[in-house]
Amino acid sequence: MADNSIKNVVIVGGGTSGWMAAAGLSKIVKKNNFCNVRLIESEDIGTVGVGEATIPQIQLFNKFLDLDENEFVRKTQGTFKLGIQFVNWHRIGEKYIHAFGDVGKDIESIQFYHYWLKMSQQGKAANLGDYTISGLASDKGKFMRPIDAGNSPLSNIAYAFHFDAGLYARFLREYAEKRGVIRTEGKVVSTQINVQTGFIEAVVLESGERVEADLFVDCSGFRGLLIEQALHTGYEDWTHWLPCDRAWAVPCESVSPLTPYTRSTAHSAGWQWRIPLQHRIGNGHVFSSKFMSEDEARSILLNNLDGKPLAEPRMLKFVTGKRKQFWNKNCVAIGLASGFMEPLESTSIHLVQSAVARLLNFFPNKNFDQEDIDEFNRQSHFEFDRIRDFLILHYHATERTDSDFWNYCRTMSIPDTLTQKIEQFKRNGRIFRTNNEMFNDLSWLEVMHGQGIRPAAYHPLVDVLSEEEIEKRLASVQAVIERSVEVMPTHEEFIAENCAAEKIM
């Protein structure tokens, strides 16, 4: 039988998504020279490079690559992240944290938060964040990795990272090239399509070189050089739900303390991110050009920095949404080429990670089975749609009336899937995770509660226990978490001890 296996994969575009794809592929398909992987990028074409905050799932990618975590953090000027603090989202002057990991400890197979809901409704419970080790540690500026401490919360600390996206791409480039990925410097100026099959046969570089492949991975950013410009796949625009379409980005000098969380501060027509790294703070102002001028947005950003700006602010323009197909013919789009959702919940790098994992799961042969492609697309659409709903929740569930932007967001129609999620929580406090969607029930709880949504009831089986017993259980959980956080080092101390980067002069 003829060998029908994929022999050549070409990745068009570098940056975070390109080199994540190259690293992931090199771990598997370069073994025993099963398949050649080549990445084409041009240093003349800039990368967006604002995806500096992550969610805990990135640890799965790091473990898959067998990375040394201290080396990874050191080489990317990284810090650790226990959650995201949201400021001024529900009302001006209010803040809450979407903390990673567990909320309390389940009782009699009923989730802890239902017991908390009952007591909170009576004013007999502390703030939700006080029952999460990540939430309380964030408030105290503490961090450590989980240790083997039995039933203690210290055994189950969920965390992610902040890092310099440019350094991360460089780090993964070194990893991939060591494993045989070939990098080609050059610009793709045209794409050659087979007129009979519609498949991509080759890309042509500015130098005149023609590069053939069996499978193409489009990591060319917003341009979608292959998936859109060559294959005309189409794009689904979500601006009516997520109206922000611009962002100013600027780094500033670092300040102490080094906070172990991302901060998102809502302004009058969008929000500002704050991402602390070892050598600087990453900042950006995401806004809607329909409701605010670029000059005003730039001024708001520069007037709300913790330190001196280290560069001129850079403008990014985007259209929130997704490709109508993520895999079309013999081309798979990953990263910004596949779609864009603002980094409100730090999902950009995760979407790259999950796309790479999905590509490996559905890695084709030259037949390119359409059933596999359809399933790849179905799973990708589901993931994008559910993350979209989670982001819309932040904008829609607000009591802000201070600007036309917030009035629009508060009163806009929302997807039926999000309406169902909110209404079910409002009625009885129930939250269900559908088909292993990205954000679990506890993430939905923290954001819905933080945004001011209060359920009318709680799980009926909570009433099996007396109020005195529930109060005692809640107090015990809170005390254990407080004692656990007390023994943790500060975020800065942990980094200095384990993974401090060399100072950049």
N, C-alpha and C positions, 0 to 999 in steps of 0.2 A: 504494500500500500504506500502511496505517496505521502511524504511528510506534510501534514496540513497545519503545522504549528506556526504561530507568529514568530517571525525571525527578527524583525526590526520594529522598534517603537521609537517614534520621534515626539519629543515634548517641545512645543513652541512657546517660549517665554520662560523666564527664570523667576526671580523674586521668591517670596514665601511659598506660593502654590507650586511653582515649577520645581523647586528643589525639594519640597515635601514629596511631590509625586516621584521625582527621580530617586530620592532616598528609599521610599517605600518599595518601588519597583526593583531597585538594585538589591534589596534584602532578599528577594525571592527569585526573580527571573534571571539574575546574572549568575546564579549558582550553576556550575558546570557549563557555563556559556550557553544556557538554554536560549537566551534571547539578547540581542543588542539593544541598548538604550542610549539614545543621543538627545541632548538638550541644546536647543538653539536659542540664544539670547543676544541682545545687543546692549552694550554699556551705554549707548546713546539714548536708549529708551528707558526712562525712569520707571520705578515701581511705586505703587501707592504707599506701602510700608507703614500703615497706621495700625495694623492688626497686632498690637503689642500686648493685649490682655487675652487670657485664655480661660477655659473652664476645666474641671478636673479630668475630663476624658482624655486630655492630651497626655496624661501619664501612660495610658494604654499605648499610644503611638510611640512614646519614648521607650517603653519596655519592649515593644515589637522590634525597635531598632537596636535594642541592647545598649542604650546610651547610659553613660555614667551621669547621674543627675547633678552632682556637684560641678563636674566639668561643663555640662550643658549650661547651668546657671552662670558659672564664672565667665564662660566665653561669650555669652549673650548679654552681659551686664544685667542679669536677671534679678528679680525679687520674687517673693512668694505672695500668693493671693488666696484669701479665705472667703471672699465674697465681693459684692458690689454694694456700695452705699449710695442710696438715692436721696437726693436733697431737693426739696421744693416741688416734688412731683404730684403729691396729693393736694397739698396746700403749701403756700409760701411759708417758710419757717419750719416745716416738718421734715423729718428724715427717717429712713428705715434702712435696714440692710437685708439684702438677699444673700444669706449666708449658705455656704456649701455644707453638705452633710446632714446628719440626723437632727431632728427637732425632738428633744426629750427622749423618752424611752417608752415604747408601747406597753400598754397594760391590758392583760387578759385578751390578747390578740386584737384589741382595738387601738387604733393609732392614737398616740399621745395627744395630738393636737385637738382631738375631740373633747378630751377631758379638760384641756386648757381652754377651749371655747366656752364650755359650761361655766368654769370659774371666772373667766375673763368677763363674761356677760354680767356677772355679779360683782365685778370689781375686786375679786379675790385672787387674782393672778398677776404675776409680773409681766413685763413686756415679752413678747414672743422671742426676741433675740436673746433674752437671758437664759433661755432653755436650749441654746445651741452653742457648742463650744467654739465654733468658728465665729459666731456673732459676738460673743463676749470677748474672745481673744482679739478680734478686730478692734473693738472699742478700747481695749487695753494696750494695743500695739504689740501683742505677743504672737510668737509663732514657734512651732516645732513640728517635725515630722511625727507621724504616729509611732508609738512604741508598743511592745508586747506588755500590756499592763492589765491583762485579764478583762474584766467587765468595765473597766474605766473608760470614760470618753477619750482618754489619751491614746487608746488603742485604735481609734477610728476618726482621725482628723482628716477631713477631705480638703484638698488644696489644689491650686493651679499655679500659674506663673504669669508674671509680667516680664517681657524681654524686648530688646531692640530687634525689630523685624529684619533690618538689614544684616545685623550680626547673626541672626538665626538662619537666614538664607545662606550666608557664608559658611556657617557651621555645618549645615546639611550638604552644601556643595562639597566640602572636604570629605564628608562621609560618603557621598555618592560616588565621587571620582575615585576614591580608594577602592570602591567595589566595582569599578569598570565602566561607569557612566562616562560617555564622551561629551564634553562641552564644546560647542561651536559658536564662536563669536560671529554674529552677522544678523542682518535684517532680512526678514521674509518679505519679498516684494510681490510675489504672486503665488497662487495655488492652482495646481493642475488637477482637474477632475476627469475621471473616466466617463465619457459621454453615455456609455451603455449602462453602467451600474450606478453612477452618481457618487461613487466612492472617491476619496482623495487618493491620488496616485503619488504626488510629490509636492514639495514646496520648493520654490526657487528663491535663492538668496540674492542680495544686491551684488554680490561678487560674480553672479552668474552660475554658481554651483546649484545643481539640481539634487535635492535630497529625497529619496524614495523611502517609503515605510509601509508596513502592513497596517499598523495602528498608529493613529495620531492623537496626542493629548494636547488640547488647547488650554494653555495657561497664559494667554496673551492679554489678560486683563479685560477692562471694560470693552475694548475694541472687538473682542470675539473674532479674531482674525480668521480662524477656520470655521468655528461653529456658526457664525453669523455672516461674516463677509463672504465666505466661500460657499457655505451650505445653506444660507438663508433660512435658518431654523425658526426664527421668530422669537418674540419676547413678550412676556406677560407683565404689564405695568401695574404696580401696586401703589402708585403715588396717592390715589384717593384714600387709602387707608394709612399710609405712612408718608406724609406730605413733605418731609425734609428731603432736600435735593442738593444741598451744598454742605461743605465743611471746610473751615479754616483749621490748619494744623500747625503747631509750633512747639518746639521743645523749650524748656526753661531750666534754669539752674535748680539743682536739687536742694531740698531743705530737710531739716530734721523735725520730728521723727520720721523714719521711713515706714510709712503705713502699709500694713499687709492686706490692702484691699484697693480695688478700683473705686473711683468716685464719679458719679454722674449727677450733675447739677442742672436742673431744668431752668431755662431762661424764658423770655417772653415768646420766642418763636422757635424753640428747639432746646438743645441741652449741650453741656460741656463735659468732656471727659478729662479725667486726671489719672495718669498711669505712672506710678513711681518706679523708676529704675535706679540702679546703683549710681549711675553717673549723671542722670538728668531726670526730669519729669516730662513725660509726653502729655501734651494738651491738645484739645481740639474743640471747636464749636460747630456742632451739627445744627443746621437751621433750614427753614423753608424760605426760598427766595420769593415766594408768593406773599409772605407775611413780613419779610425783613430784608433790607438792602444788604449787599455784601459789605459795604463800608461799616454799617452799624454792627453787623455780626463780628467783623474783625476787631472793632473797638471793644466790644463786650469781652471778647476772648483776651485781648491784651490787658484789659483792666481787671481781669480776674485770675492772674497768674500768681503763683507763690514765690517765684523768683524771677530774675532777669532773663528775658528771652535770649536764646542762643542762636537764633536765625530769624530770617524774615518769615512771617506766616505764609503757608502754601495753601492754595485753593484747590479743592477737589470737588468735582461735579459728578453726580450720579443719578440714576433712576432706579429706585427700589423695585425689585421684581425678580423674575427668573426666566430662563430659556424655556421655550415650549417643549424642547427635548434636551436632556443633558447629554445623551448619547445619540448621535445621528450618524447613520452609515458606519464608517470606520473611524469616527472622531468622538472623543469624550471630552467634554468641557469641565474644567476644574477651577475653583477659585472664582475670581471676578468675572471670568469668561462665562461662568455658568449662571450667574445672577448676583444680586447684591442686596444685603440687608444691613442697615446701619449697625455699628458695633455696640449697641445699647446693652446687650447681654453677652458680649464677647464671643459671638458664635462664628465669626468669619474663619478663623483658623480651624475650628472644629469642623466646619463644612468641607474644608479641604481634606482634613484627616478622614472624615467619613467617606468622602468620594474616593479617596485613594484605597481605603479598605474595601469599598464596594467594587471598585475596578478589579482588585485582586480576587475577590470572591467570584466575579463574573468574567474573569480573564478569558478572552475568546480564542478560538482558532480561526483560520482564514474563512470559515463558513459564516462567521458572524451571525449566529443563531438569533433570529428576531425575537423569539420568546424570551431569551436572556436579556436582550436589549430593552424590551418592554418592561420586564421586571425591574431592571436597573433604574429605568426612568420612573416607574411607579413608586419605588422606594424613595427616590430622590425628591419627587414631587411631594410625597407625604411629609418628609423631613422639613423641606422648605415651608410648606403650608402651616405646619404646627408651630415652627419657630416664628413665622409671620404673626400668627395669632397671639403668641406670648408677647411679642413686641407691641402689637396694637393695644393690648391690655394696659400697658403703661400709659399710653396717651389717652385712651378712652375713659378709663376709670380715674377721673380727676374731679376735683371741685373747684379748680382754678377758673376764674372768670375775668382775669385781668388783661386779657388780650384777645384779638380776633382769632389767633392761632389756637389757643386753648378752648375757646368757644366752639370752634370748628371740630376739634378733636373730641370734645366731650359729647357733642350732639351728632356726630357722623354715624352712618350705618356701619355695622361691623359684620364679619363673616358669621354664618349660622353656627359654625363649629365653635366659635368663641362665645357666641350668645348662649349656647347650650352649657358650656363650661361655667360661665358666670352664674347663670340662673340656677343650676344644680347646687352650686356652692351657697348661693343666697338662700335657698329654701331649707337645706338641711346640713350644710357644711361638708357635703361629700365632694371629693375630687378623685377622678379616676384617670389613670395614665392609659392612653389608648395606643395599643400596638407598639409599646416601647418607644413612644415619642421622646424627643430630646429632653425636655424638661419634665421632671417627675412631679408627683402630687405635692411634695413639700416645697418645691420651687414655686409652684402655682399658689400655694397657701401664703408663702411669705410675701409675694408681690400683691396678691389680691387683698390681703390684710393691710399691707403697707399703703395700698392705693385707696383704702377706706371702704372696701366692700365688707359688710358684716352679715353673716348668716342669721336667719331667723331661728334656727334650731341646730342641734348637734346630734350625733349618733345616739339613738334611744338606749342602747345597751350601756352607755356611760352611767345611767341611773342605777345600774346594778350595785355600784359602790356608793357608799354614803358620802356626803359632801366632806365630812371630816377626814375620811380615808383619802379622798382625792386631794384635798388640801395638803395632807401629809405627804403624799406621793410627789406632788408638784414641788413642795418645799425641799424634799430630799434630792430630786433631780437638780434643782437650782443650786443647792449647796454643793453637790458633787462637782458640778460644772465650775462653780466659783473656785473651789479648791484646786481643780485641775488646771485652770488658767493661771492661778497663783504660782505654780511650779514651772510654768513655761518661761523660757527666756524671751527677751524682747526680739522683735523681728531683726533689728540691727545687730544684736548680739549673735543671733543664730547665723546670719550671713557672714559676719566677721569670723566666726569660728569654723565655718564649713565651706563657704563658696564665694569669698570676696574676690571680685575681679581686680585686675591691675588698674591703677589709676590712669585715666587718660589725660595726658598733658596738653 
